Amino acid sequence: MPDTLLVIEDEPLLGAELQDEFKQQGWDTYLATTIREARHLLSERDIQPLVVLSDMNMPDGNGLDLLDKMQGREQPGEWIFLTAYGGVSDSVRALKLGAFDFLEKPCDPERLAIVVSGAARSARAQRRLHDEERNRSGRFTAEAFIGTSRQASEVREMLTRLAQVPFSALTISGETGTGKGLCARILHHSGVRANGPLVEVNCAALPRDLLEAELFGHEAGAFTGAKGRHRGLIEQANGGSLFLDEIGELAYDLQAKLLKAIEDKRLRRLGGEREIEVDVRFIAATNRDLERKINEGGFRPDLFHRLNVFHLDLPALRERKHDIADLLPVFIQEFNLAAGRQVERVPEAVQQQLKAYDWPGNVRELRNVVERCVLLADSDEFPGRWLHLSAASASGQKSTAGATIAPDGRTLCLPIDGSLKLDEMECAILSEVLSRNGDNVSQSARVLGTTREKLRYRVQKYNLKADDE
């Protein structure tokens, strides 16, 4: 389908000549000889020209005034103005209104063709970005939190309410895999800051020194290896949202610096001499009990209360197993499309296994299981043989069947014949070490040569019994 070009020109001969010339170049062209006729084409007939080639001064109005009124159309396009009486003020106003170019008559046909070609490329790029943003906004709505259970309905209701208000900060809590990242994207893309950037950072994934430079940025020479200026993630999120995942893992001294940036709406890059103003909405997520961590001295209460303007608590999948029936077809369709499969039927026995499992990894684990089964399916039936679900106890703890203690009493033997998955092996090791150390996290962390924070994360992941004291 050819691209559309609108010519607005009150000189009939010149208008017809331009229309014929661009029609020969493959354009679908329209000609308007008055502002009223152009407004009729743009508004009432709703044509969406990729490029508008307009005279500046028309008998019944001004082309710049028409551009001003047409701002914010659904499909963006570029405007080029031609005039024999253009002045500096007109050209300045044209550029301020977003016109692509401002040319004086008479214009060389070859130059005009080059300018129109450039405007077309620019308009196509704008439309691609516009379509991508619209698709993101449509994908990340409250309805993206799938489920018909009471818990899922309450989450959707809260997301809908929050998307309509200009909140400054929010915390999202929930076990790993419950959808904290999804909710952060929903709140951004369906909220008042949807046109701004969404910047995401996992506070547990970066070392403390690197995280400070990533969050606040740095000037050249601020530290060894800092060869140039770097805009931090907070600065990059200006006008939009910053999603701080695993906020509970943020170093204590960085918490104070983050609090100051939130309160003052200003930050200073590492090695910088001046403060930079920022307008950022903060969304923090954690699978930790921050109030408990405050009592332990690991998290600043002032930062917690500043971030906790609103709070969203996400339910674990084991608390809303009814929603598995809603999530399953969505994930199956996703991986059918990705892998060219046609899985449609889910046997009753498989559905019962899915409902009987406690899903310590929550929705993320369910999605991974569906991906594995769909990719390995060889018919339209969902293959239960690839579920590989561990037996789950009533308390939700994973079974470590298959792991045995050697006769010396000091060695844990794990099979490598495929009967245990990696997660099950890790769970078995942690269970045994915790048991031998009276379920004490600190002592167990020392035995395993890791930190309390990393061990606590895995204790929560596998729902293991542990004592932090």
Contacts in CASP RR format, 6 or more apart in sequence:
PFRMAT RR
TARGET T0000
AUTHOR 0000-0000-0000
METHOD contacts of the structure
MODEL  1
MPDTLLVIEDEPLLGAELQDEFKQQGWDTYLATTIREARHLLSERDIQPL
VVLSDMNMPDGNGLDLLDKMQGREQPGEWIFLTAYGGVSDSVRALKLGAF
DFLEKPCDPERLAIVVSGAARSARAQRRLHDEERNRSGRFTAEAFIGTSR
QASEVREMLTRLAQVPFSALTISGETGTGKGLCARILHHSGVRANGPLVE
VNCAALPRDLLEAELFGHEAGAFTGAKGRHRGLIEQANGGSLFLDEIGEL
AYDLQAKLLKAIEDKRLRRLGGEREIEVDVRFIAATNRDLERKINEGGFR
PDLFHRLNVFHLDLPALRERKHDIADLLPVFIQEFNLAAGRQVERVPEAV
QQQLKAYDWPGNVRELRNVVERCVLLADSDEFPGRWLHLSAASASGQKST
AGATIAPDGRTLCLPIDGSLKLDEMECAILSEVLSRNGDNVSQSARVLGT
TREKLRYRVQKYNLKADDE
1 28 0 8 1.000
2 26 0 8 1.000
2 27 0 8 1.000
2 28 0 8 1.000
3 26 0 8 1.000
3 27 0 8 1.000
3 28 0 8 1.000
3 50 0 8 1.000
3 51 0 8 1.000
3 120 0 8 1.000
4 27 0 8 1.000
4 28 0 8 1.000
4 29 0 8 1.000
4 30 0 8 1.000
4 47 0 8 1.000
4 48 0 8 1.000
4 49 0 8 1.000
4 50 0 8 1.000
5 22 0 8 1.000
5 27 0 8 1.000
5 28 0 8 1.000
5 29 0 8 1.000
5 30 0 8 1.000
5 49 0 8 1.000
5 50 0 8 1.000
5 51 0 8 1.000
5 52 0 8 1.000
5 53 0 8 1.000
5 116 0 8 1.000
6 29 0 8 1.000
6 30 0 8 1.000
6 31 0 8 1.000
6 32 0 8 1.000
6 38 0 8 1.000
6 41 0 8 1.000
6 42 0 8 1.000
6 47 0 8 1.000
6 49 0 8 1.000
6 51 0 8 1.000
6 52 0 8 1.000
6 53 0 8 1.000
6 54 0 8 1.000
7 15 0 8 1.000
7 18 0 8 1.000
7 19 0 8 1.000
7 22 0 8 1.000
7 29 0 8 1.000
7 30 0 8 1.000
7 31 0 8 1.000
7 32 0 8 1.000
7 53 0 8 1.000
7 54 0 8 1.000
8 32 0 8 1.000
8 35 0 8 1.000
8 38 0 8 1.000
8 52 0 8 1.000
8 53 0 8 1.000
8 54 0 8 1.000
8 55 0 8 1.000
8 58 0 8 1.000
8 63 0 8 1.000
8 66 0 8 1.000
9 15 0 8 1.000
9 18 0 8 1.000
9 31 0 8 1.000
9 32 0 8 1.000
9 33 0 8 1.000
9 53 0 8 1.000
9 54 0 8 1.000
9 55 0 8 1.000
9 82 0 8 1.000
10 33 0 8 1.000
10 34 0 8 1.000
10 55 0 8 1.000
10 58 0 8 1.000
10 59 0 8 1.000
11 55 0 8 1.000
12 33 0 8 1.000
15 31 0 8 1.000
15 33 0 8 1.000
16 31 0 8 1.000
18 31 0 8 1.000
18 53 0 8 1.000
19 29 0 8 1.000
19 30 0 8 1.000
19 31 0 8 1.000
21 109 0 8 1.000
22 29 0 8 1.000
22 53 0 8 1.000
22 116 0 8 1.000
23 29 0 8 1.000
25 113 0 8 1.000
30 41 0 8 1.000
30 47 0 8 1.000
30 49 0 8 1.000
32 38 0 8 1.000
32 40 0 8 1.000
32 41 0 8 1.000
34 58 0 8 1.000
34 59 0 8 1.000
34 60 0 8 1.000
35 58 0 8 1.000
35 60 0 8 1.000
35 61 0 8 1.000
35 62 0 8 1.000
35 63 0 8 1.000
35 65 0 8 1.000
35 66 0 8 1.000
36 60 0 8 1.000
38 54 0 8 1.000
38 66 0 8 1.000
39 66 0 8 1.000
39 69 0 8 1.000
41 47 0 8 1.000
42 49 0 8 1.000
42 66 0 8 1.000
42 70 0 8 1.000
42 73 0 8 1.000
48 73 0 8 1.000
48 74 0 8 1.000
48 75 0 8 1.000
48 77 0 8 1.000
49 77 0 8 1.000
50 77 0 8 1.000
50 78 0 8 1.000
50 120 0 8 1.000
50 123 0 8 1.000
50 124 0 8 1.000
50 127 0 8 1.000
51 77 0 8 1.000
51 78 0 8 1.000
51 79 0 8 1.000
51 80 0 8 1.000
51 100 0 8 1.000
51 116 0 8 1.000
51 119 0 8 1.000
51 120 0 8 1.000
51 123 0 8 1.000
52 67 0 8 1.000
52 77 0 8 1.000
52 78 0 8 1.000
52 79 0 8 1.000
52 80 0 8 1.000
53 80 0 8 1.000
53 82 0 8 1.000
53 116 0 8 1.000
54 63 0 8 1.000
54 66 0 8 1.000
54 67 0 8 1.000
54 79 0 8 1.000
54 80 0 8 1.000
54 81 0 8 1.000
54 82 0 8 1.000
55 63 0 8 1.000
55 81 0 8 1.000
55 82 0 8 1.000
55 83 0 8 1.000
56 62 0 8 1.000
56 63 0 8 1.000
56 64 0 8 1.000
56 81 0 8 1.000
56 82 0 8 1.000
56 83 0 8 1.000
56 85 0 8 1.000
56 86 0 8 1.000
56 90 0 8 1.000
57 63 0 8 1.000
57 83 0 8 1.000
57 85 0 8 1.000
63 81 0 8 1.000
64 81 0 8 1.000
64 90 0 8 1.000
64 93 0 8 1.000
64 94 0 8 1.000
64 97 0 8 1.000
64 99 0 8 1.000
67 79 0 8 1.000
67 94 0 8 1.000
67 97 0 8 1.000
67 98 0 8 1.000
67 99 0 8 1.000
68 97 0 8 1.000
71 97 0 8 1.000
75 127 0 8 1.000
75 130 0 8 1.000
76 123 0 8 1.000
76 126 0 8 1.000
76 127 0 8 1.000
76 130 0 8 1.000
77 123 0 8 1.000
77 126 0 8 1.000
77 127 0 8 1.000
78 99 0 8 1.000
78 100 0 8 1.000
78 119 0 8 1.000
78 120 0 8 1.000
78 122 0 8 1.000
78 123 0 8 1.000
78 126 0 8 1.000
79 94 0 8 1.000
79 97 0 8 1.000
79 98 0 8 1.000
79 99 0 8 1.000
79 100 0 8 1.000
80 99 0 8 1.000
80 100 0 8 1.000
80 101 0 8 1.000
80 102 0 8 1.000
80 103 0 8 1.000
80 115 0 8 1.000
80 116 0 8 1.000
80 119 0 8 1.000
81 90 0 8 1.000
81 94 0 8 1.000
81 99 0 8 1.000
81 101 0 8 1.000
81 102 0 8 1.000
81 103 0 8 1.000
82 103 0 8 1.000
82 104 0 8 1.000
82 105 0 8 1.000
82 107 0 8 1.000
83 90 0 8 1.000
83 102 0 8 1.000
83 103 0 8 1.000
83 104 0 8 1.000
83 105 0 8 1.000
84 104 0 8 1.000
84 105 0 8 1.000
84 106 0 8 1.000
86 102 0 8 1.000
86 104 0 8 1.000
90 102 0 8 1.000
91 102 0 8 1.000
94 102 0 8 1.000
95 102 0 8 1.000
100 115 0 8 1.000
100 118 0 8 1.000
100 119 0 8 1.000
100 122 0 8 1.000
101 115 0 8 1.000
101 119 0 8 1.000
103 111 0 8 1.000
103 112 0 8 1.000
103 115 0 8 1.000
133 194 0 8 1.000
133 195 0 8 1.000
136 189 0 8 1.000
137 189 0 8 1.000
137 190 0 8 1.000
137 194 0 8 1.000
138 189 0 8 1.000
138 190 0 8 1.000
139 189 0 8 1.000
140 182 0 8 1.000
140 185 0 8 1.000
140 186 0 8 1.000
140 188 0 8 1.000
140 189 0 8 1.000
140 190 0 8 1.000
141 186 0 8 1.000
141 189 0 8 1.000
141 190 0 8 1.000
142 156 0 8 1.000
142 157 0 8 1.000
142 159 0 8 1.000
142 160 0 8 1.000
142 163 0 8 1.000
142 186 0 8 1.000
142 190 0 8 1.000
143 156 0 8 1.000
144 182 0 8 1.000
144 186 0 8 1.000
145 152 0 8 1.000
145 155 0 8 1.000
145 156 0 8 1.000
145 159 0 8 1.000
145 179 0 8 1.000
145 182 0 8 1.000
145 183 0 8 1.000
145 186 0 8 1.000
146 152 0 8 1.000
146 323 0 8 1.000
146 326 0 8 1.000
146 327 0 8 1.000
146 330 0 8 1.000
147 153 0 8 1.000
147 320 0 8 1.000
147 322 0 8 1.000
147 323 0 8 1.000
147 326 0 8 1.000
147 327 0 8 1.000
148 322 0 8 1.000
148 323 0 8 1.000
148 326 0 8 1.000
149 320 0 8 1.000
149 322 0 8 1.000
149 323 0 8 1.000
150 320 0 8 1.000
151 315 0 8 1.000
151 319 0 8 1.000
151 320 0 8 1.000
152 315 0 8 1.000
152 320 0 8 1.000
152 323 0 8 1.000
155 183 0 8 1.000
155 312 0 8 1.000
155 314 0 8 1.000
155 315 0 8 1.000
158 312 0 8 1.000
159 183 0 8 1.000
159 186 0 8 1.000
159 187 0 8 1.000
159 190 0 8 1.000
159 312 0 8 1.000
162 170 0 8 1.000
162 187 0 8 1.000
162 310 0 8 1.000
162 312 0 8 1.000
163 186 0 8 1.000
163 187 0 8 1.000
163 190 0 8 1.000
163 191 0 8 1.000
163 192 0 8 1.000
164 191 0 8 1.000
164 192 0 8 1.000
165 192 0 8 1.000
166 192 0 8 1.000
166 281 0 8 1.000
167 281 0 8 1.000
167 309 0 8 1.000
167 310 0 8 1.000
168 281 0 8 1.000
168 282 0 8 1.000
168 309 0 8 1.000
169 262 0 8 1.000
169 281 0 8 1.000
169 282 0 8 1.000
169 283 0 8 1.000
169 284 0 8 1.000
169 306 0 8 1.000
169 307 0 8 1.000
169 308 0 8 1.000
169 309 0 8 1.000
169 310 0 8 1.000
170 187 0 8 1.000
170 282 0 8 1.000
170 283 0 8 1.000
170 284 0 8 1.000
170 307 0 8 1.000
170 308 0 8 1.000
170 309 0 8 1.000
170 310 0 8 1.000
170 311 0 8 1.000
170 312 0 8 1.000
171 247 0 8 1.000
171 283 0 8 1.000
171 284 0 8 1.000
171 285 0 8 1.000
171 286 0 8 1.000
171 290 0 8 1.000
171 304 0 8 1.000
171 307 0 8 1.000
171 308 0 8 1.000
171 310 0 8 1.000
171 311 0 8 1.000
171 312 0 8 1.000
172 180 0 8 1.000
172 181 0 8 1.000
172 183 0 8 1.000
172 184 0 8 1.000
172 283 0 8 1.000
172 284 0 8 1.000
172 285 0 8 1.000
172 286 0 8 1.000
172 311 0 8 1.000
172 312 0 8 1.000
172 313 0 8 1.000
172 314 0 8 1.000
173 180 0 8 1.000
173 285 0 8 1.000
173 286 0 8 1.000
173 287 0 8 1.000
173 290 0 8 1.000
173 311 0 8 1.000
173 312 0 8 1.000
173 313 0 8 1.000
173 314 0 8 1.000
174 180 0 8 1.000
174 285 0 8 1.000
174 286 0 8 1.000
174 287 0 8 1.000
174 313 0 8 1.000
174 314 0 8 1.000
174 316 0 8 1.000
175 287 0 8 1.000
175 314 0 8 1.000
175 316 0 8 1.000
175 360 0 8 1.000
175 361 0 8 1.000
175 362 0 8 1.000
175 460 0 8 1.000
176 287 0 8 1.000
176 361 0 8 1.000
176 362 0 8 1.000
176 364 0 8 1.000
176 457 0 8 1.000
176 460 0 8 1.000
176 461 0 8 1.000
177 361 0 8 1.000
177 362 0 8 1.000
177 363 0 8 1.000
177 364 0 8 1.000
177 365 0 8 1.000
178 314 0 8 1.000
178 315 0 8 1.000
178 316 0 8 1.000
178 317 0 8 1.000
178 362 0 8 1.000
178 363 0 8 1.000
179 314 0 8 1.000
179 362 0 8 1.000
179 363 0 8 1.000
179 364 0 8 1.000
180 245 0 8 1.000
180 285 0 8 1.000
180 287 0 8 1.000
180 314 0 8 1.000
181 200 0 8 1.000
181 243 0 8 1.000
181 245 0 8 1.000
181 285 0 8 1.000
183 312 0 8 1.000
183 314 0 8 1.000
184 198 0 8 1.000
184 200 0 8 1.000
184 241 0 8 1.000
184 243 0 8 1.000
184 245 0 8 1.000
184 283 0 8 1.000
184 285 0 8 1.000
185 198 0 8 1.000
185 243 0 8 1.000
187 241 0 8 1.000
187 283 0 8 1.000
188 194 0 8 1.000
188 198 0 8 1.000
188 240 0 8 1.000
188 241 0 8 1.000
188 243 0 8 1.000
188 283 0 8 1.000
189 198 0 8 1.000
193 239 0 8 1.000
193 240 0 8 1.000
193 241 0 8 1.000
193 281 0 8 1.000
196 239 0 8 1.000
196 240 0 8 1.000
196 241 0 8 1.000
197 236 0 8 1.000
197 237 0 8 1.000
197 238 0 8 1.000
197 239 0 8 1.000
197 240 0 8 1.000
197 241 0 8 1.000
198 237 0 8 1.000
198 240 0 8 1.000
198 241 0 8 1.000
198 243 0 8 1.000
199 233 0 8 1.000
199 234 0 8 1.000
199 236 0 8 1.000
199 237 0 8 1.000
199 240 0 8 1.000
199 241 0 8 1.000
199 242 0 8 1.000
199 243 0 8 1.000
200 242 0 8 1.000
200 243 0 8 1.000
200 245 0 8 1.000
201 211 0 8 1.000
201 214 0 8 1.000
201 215 0 8 1.000
201 233 0 8 1.000
201 242 0 8 1.000
201 243 0 8 1.000
201 244 0 8 1.000
201 245 0 8 1.000
202 245 0 8 1.000
202 246 0 8 1.000
203 211 0 8 1.000
203 244 0 8 1.000
203 245 0 8 1.000
203 246 0 8 1.000
203 247 0 8 1.000
203 248 0 8 1.000
203 249 0 8 1.000
203 250 0 8 1.000
204 245 0 8 1.000
204 246 0 8 1.000
204 248 0 8 1.000
204 249 0 8 1.000
204 453 0 8 1.000
204 457 0 8 1.000
205 246 0 8 1.000
206 214 0 8 1.000
208 251 0 8 1.000
208 254 0 8 1.000
211 250 0 8 1.000
211 251 0 8 1.000
211 254 0 8 1.000
212 254 0 8 1.000
212 257 0 8 1.000
212 270 0 8 1.000
213 222 0 8 1.000
213 223 0 8 1.000
213 226 0 8 1.000
213 230 0 8 1.000
213 232 0 8 1.000
213 270 0 8 1.000
214 232 0 8 1.000
214 233 0 8 1.000
215 232 0 8 1.000
215 233 0 8 1.000
215 234 0 8 1.000
215 254 0 8 1.000
215 258 0 8 1.000
216 232 0 8 1.000
216 234 0 8 1.000
216 235 0 8 1.000
216 257 0 8 1.000
216 261 0 8 1.000
216 267 0 8 1.000
216 268 0 8 1.000
216 269 0 8 1.000
216 270 0 8 1.000
217 230 0 8 1.000
217 231 0 8 1.000
217 232 0 8 1.000
217 233 0 8 1.000
217 235 0 8 1.000
217 269 0 8 1.000
217 270 0 8 1.000
218 226 0 8 1.000
218 228 0 8 1.000
218 229 0 8 1.000
218 230 0 8 1.000
218 232 0 8 1.000
218 269 0 8 1.000
218 270 0 8 1.000
218 271 0 8 1.000
218 272 0 8 1.000
219 226 0 8 1.000
219 228 0 8 1.000
219 229 0 8 1.000
219 269 0 8 1.000
219 270 0 8 1.000
219 271 0 8 1.000
219 272 0 8 1.000
220 226 0 8 1.000
220 227 0 8 1.000
220 228 0 8 1.000
220 229 0 8 1.000
221 227 0 8 1.000
221 228 0 8 1.000
221 271 0 8 1.000
222 269 0 8 1.000
222 270 0 8 1.000
222 271 0 8 1.000
222 272 0 8 1.000
223 270 0 8 1.000
226 270 0 8 1.000
229 269 0 8 1.000
230 269 0 8 1.000
232 269 0 8 1.000
233 242 0 8 1.000
234 242 0 8 1.000
234 261 0 8 1.000
234 267 0 8 1.000
234 278 0 8 1.000
234 280 0 8 1.000
235 267 0 8 1.000
235 269 0 8 1.000
235 276 0 8 1.000
235 278 0 8 1.000
237 278 0 8 1.000
237 280 0 8 1.000
238 278 0 8 1.000
238 279 0 8 1.000
238 280 0 8 1.000
239 278 0 8 1.000
239 279 0 8 1.000
239 280 0 8 1.000
240 279 0 8 1.000
240 280 0 8 1.000
240 281 0 8 1.000
241 280 0 8 1.000
241 281 0 8 1.000
241 282 0 8 1.000
241 283 0 8 1.000
242 280 0 8 1.000
242 281 0 8 1.000
242 282 0 8 1.000
242 283 0 8 1.000
243 283 0 8 1.000
243 284 0 8 1.000
243 285 0 8 1.000
244 250 0 8 1.000
244 282 0 8 1.000
244 283 0 8 1.000
244 284 0 8 1.000
244 285 0 8 1.000
245 285 0 8 1.000
246 285 0 8 1.000
246 286 0 8 1.000
246 287 0 8 1.000
247 284 0 8 1.000
247 285 0 8 1.000
247 286 0 8 1.000
247 290 0 8 1.000
247 307 0 8 1.000
248 286 0 8 1.000
248 288 0 8 1.000
248 290 0 8 1.000
248 293 0 8 1.000
248 299 0 8 1.000
249 453 0 8 1.000
250 258 0 8 1.000
252 298 0 8 1.000
252 299 0 8 1.000
252 300 0 8 1.000
255 299 0 8 1.000
255 300 0 8 1.000
255 303 0 8 1.000
256 300 0 8 1.000
256 303 0 8 1.000
258 303 0 8 1.000
259 300 0 8 1.000
259 302 0 8 1.000
259 303 0 8 1.000
259 306 0 8 1.000
261 267 0 8 1.000
261 278 0 8 1.000
262 282 0 8 1.000
262 303 0 8 1.000
262 306 0 8 1.000
262 307 0 8 1.000
263 306 0 8 1.000
264 275 0 8 1.000
265 277 0 8 1.000
265 278 0 8 1.000
265 279 0 8 1.000
265 280 0 8 1.000
266 275 0 8 1.000
266 276 0 8 1.000
266 277 0 8 1.000
266 278 0 8 1.000
267 275 0 8 1.000
267 276 0 8 1.000
267 278 0 8 1.000
268 274 0 8 1.000
268 275 0 8 1.000
268 276 0 8 1.000
269 276 0 8 1.000
282 307 0 8 1.000
284 307 0 8 1.000
287 457 0 8 1.000
287 460 0 8 1.000
288 456 0 8 1.000
288 460 0 8 1.000
290 299 0 8 1.000
290 304 0 8 1.000
291 304 0 8 1.000
293 299 0 8 1.000
294 300 0 8 1.000
294 301 0 8 1.000
294 304 0 8 1.000
296 468 0 8 1.000
316 359 0 8 1.000
316 362 0 8 1.000
317 323 0 8 1.000
317 324 0 8 1.000
317 359 0 8 1.000
317 361 0 8 1.000
317 362 0 8 1.000
317 363 0 8 1.000
317 365 0 8 1.000
317 366 0 8 1.000
318 358 0 8 1.000
318 359 0 8 1.000
318 396 0 8 1.000
321 355 0 8 1.000
324 351 0 8 1.000
324 354 0 8 1.000
324 355 0 8 1.000
324 366 0 8 1.000
325 351 0 8 1.000
327 363 0 8 1.000
327 366 0 8 1.000
327 367 0 8 1.000
328 346 0 8 1.000
328 351 0 8 1.000
328 354 0 8 1.000
328 366 0 8 1.000
328 370 0 8 1.000
331 366 0 8 1.000
331 367 0 8 1.000
331 370 0 8 1.000
331 371 0 8 1.000
331 374 0 8 1.000
332 343 0 8 1.000
332 344 0 8 1.000
332 346 0 8 1.000
332 370 0 8 1.000
332 374 0 8 1.000
332 382 0 8 1.000
335 341 0 8 1.000
335 343 0 8 1.000
335 370 0 8 1.000
335 371 0 8 1.000
335 374 0 8 1.000
335 375 0 8 1.000
336 342 0 8 1.000
336 343 0 8 1.000
336 374 0 8 1.000
339 374 0 8 1.000
339 375 0 8 1.000
341 374 0 8 1.000
341 375 0 8 1.000
341 377 0 8 1.000
342 380 0 8 1.000
343 373 0 8 1.000
343 374 0 8 1.000
343 377 0 8 1.000
343 379 0 8 1.000
343 380 0 8 1.000
343 381 0 8 1.000
343 382 0 8 1.000
344 380 0 8 1.000
344 381 0 8 1.000
345 380 0 8 1.000
345 381 0 8 1.000
345 382 0 8 1.000
346 381 0 8 1.000
346 382 0 8 1.000
347 381 0 8 1.000
347 382 0 8 1.000
347 384 0 8 1.000
349 384 0 8 1.000
350 382 0 8 1.000
350 384 0 8 1.000
350 387 0 8 1.000
353 384 0 8 1.000
353 387 0 8 1.000
353 389 0 8 1.000
354 366 0 8 1.000
354 387 0 8 1.000
354 389 0 8 1.000
356 392 0 8 1.000
357 389 0 8 1.000
357 390 0 8 1.000
357 392 0 8 1.000
358 392 0 8 1.000
358 396 0 8 1.000
358 463 0 8 1.000
359 365 0 8 1.000
359 366 0 8 1.000
360 396 0 8 1.000
360 398 0 8 1.000
360 461 0 8 1.000
360 462 0 8 1.000
360 463 0 8 1.000
361 461 0 8 1.000
369 387 0 8 1.000
369 388 0 8 1.000
369 389 0 8 1.000
372 386 0 8 1.000
372 388 0 8 1.000
373 382 0 8 1.000
373 383 0 8 1.000
373 384 0 8 1.000
373 386 0 8 1.000
373 387 0 8 1.000
374 382 0 8 1.000
376 383 0 8 1.000
376 386 0 8 1.000
377 383 0 8 1.000
388 421 0 8 1.000
390 398 0 8 1.000
390 399 0 8 1.000
390 421 0 8 1.000
390 424 0 8 1.000
391 399 0 8 1.000
391 401 0 8 1.000
392 398 0 8 1.000
392 399 0 8 1.000
393 399 0 8 1.000
395 463 0 8 1.000
396 463 0 8 1.000
397 431 0 8 1.000
397 462 0 8 1.000
397 463 0 8 1.000
397 464 0 8 1.000
397 465 0 8 1.000
398 423 0 8 1.000
398 424 0 8 1.000
398 427 0 8 1.000
398 462 0 8 1.000
398 463 0 8 1.000
400 424 0 8 1.000
400 427 0 8 1.000
400 428 0 8 1.000
400 431 0 8 1.000
402 414 0 8 1.000
402 415 0 8 1.000
402 419 0 8 1.000
402 420 0 8 1.000
402 428 0 8 1.000
403 412 0 8 1.000
403 413 0 8 1.000
403 414 0 8 1.000
403 415 0 8 1.000
403 420 0 8 1.000
403 425 0 8 1.000
403 428 0 8 1.000
403 432 0 8 1.000
404 412 0 8 1.000
404 413 0 8 1.000
405 411 0 8 1.000
405 412 0 8 1.000
405 413 0 8 1.000
405 432 0 8 1.000
406 412 0 8 1.000
406 413 0 8 1.000
412 428 0 8 1.000
412 429 0 8 1.000
412 432 0 8 1.000
414 420 0 8 1.000
414 425 0 8 1.000
414 428 0 8 1.000
414 429 0 8 1.000
420 428 0 8 1.000
423 462 0 8 1.000
426 458 0 8 1.000
426 462 0 8 1.000
427 462 0 8 1.000
427 464 0 8 1.000
430 444 0 8 1.000
430 448 0 8 1.000
430 455 0 8 1.000
430 458 0 8 1.000
430 459 0 8 1.000
430 462 0 8 1.000
430 464 0 8 1.000
431 462 0 8 1.000
431 464 0 8 1.000
433 444 0 8 1.000
433 447 0 8 1.000
433 448 0 8 1.000
434 440 0 8 1.000
434 441 0 8 1.000
434 444 0 8 1.000
434 459 0 8 1.000
434 464 0 8 1.000
434 465 0 8 1.000
434 466 0 8 1.000
437 443 0 8 1.000
437 444 0 8 1.000
437 447 0 8 1.000
438 467 0 8 1.000
439 465 0 8 1.000
439 466 0 8 1.000
439 467 0 8 1.000
440 466 0 8 1.000
440 467 0 8 1.000
440 469 0 8 1.000
441 452 0 8 1.000
441 455 0 8 1.000
441 456 0 8 1.000
441 459 0 8 1.000
441 466 0 8 1.000
441 467 0 8 1.000
441 468 0 8 1.000
442 452 0 8 1.000
442 468 0 8 1.000
444 455 0 8 1.000
444 466 0 8 1.000
445 451 0 8 1.000
445 452 0 8 1.000
445 454 0 8 1.000
445 455 0 8 1.000
448 455 0 8 1.000
452 468 0 8 1.000
456 466 0 8 1.000
456 468 0 8 1.000
458 464 0 8 1.000
459 466 0 8 1.000
END
